[in-house]
């Protein structure tokens, strides 16, 4: 799913939420809980606008993408002076 589709979905749901909070306001008036919900919707709209202004995120790797890992041994010099985590340092004999 592309990020624009996700943003569009969130905008649609946020519009429904705003409408529902409006119905709650007509039923409960200016109750503190309704004011908090309304404030939360406004904060979500601000955050969504901020996300919409960001550059498109980098493409994540699909499960179908293949990463080749060589089966040849690594150069032992890569491990010189390395400790085995949780085991302690290597003993020089």
N, C-alpha and C positions, 0 to 999 in steps of 0.2 A: 504494500500500500504506500503510495507516495505521500510525502509530508503535506502537499497541498490538499489532498483528499482528506487526510486526517484533520487538518485545520478547518476545512469546510464542514466536516462532521461535527467538530466541537462547536463551531459557530452556530450550526443548526440546533444542536442540543442546548446551547446556551440561550438561544432565542426562545426555545420552549420553556426553559427554566425561568427566564425573565417574565414570560407570560404567566406562568404558574405562580410566581411570587406576586405578580400584580393581582391575581385572583385572591390570593391570601390576604393582600392588603385591603381589598374590597370587603372581605369577610371579617377580618380582625382589626381593621383600621391601622393606626400608627403604633401598634404594639412593639415593644422593644425587640422581640424575636423577629418580627417582620422587617424592622429596620436593619437588623443584623444580616438577615438573608439578602435583603436588597443591597446592602454594602458588599456582601460576599460576591454577589453577581457582578457588581461593578468592578471589583478587584479581578475577578476572572476575565472580564472583558478587557481590562487593561493589560493583563498578562498575555492574553491571546493576541492582542494587537502588537505587543512587544515581540512575541514569537513570530508573528507574520512578517515582521520587518527584518528578521534575521536572515542571513544567507542560507540557502538550502544546505541541509546537512550532507556530509559525505555519504556515498553509497555504502551500505553495509554489505558484507560478504554473504552471498546466498549459499545455501547448503549445497547447491550444485557446483559451486566453484571448487576447483581442485587445487590443493596446496601440495606441491611435490616436496617430500622429505627424503633426502638421499639415504640409502641404506649402507653407504660406505662409512667406515669408522671416522670419527672426528679426530683431528690432530690432537694428540695427547698434550701438546704444549699449551693448548687452550685451558687446560685444567691445572696447570702448574700453580702452586700456592693457593689453591682453592680448598676450602673446608667442606666436608660433608655436613650439611645442615642437620643439626640434632645429634650428630655422632661425635663431633669434635674434629680437631685437626688431624691430618695424616701423620703417622709416625714415620720418621726417616730412619731407616735401618742401615 
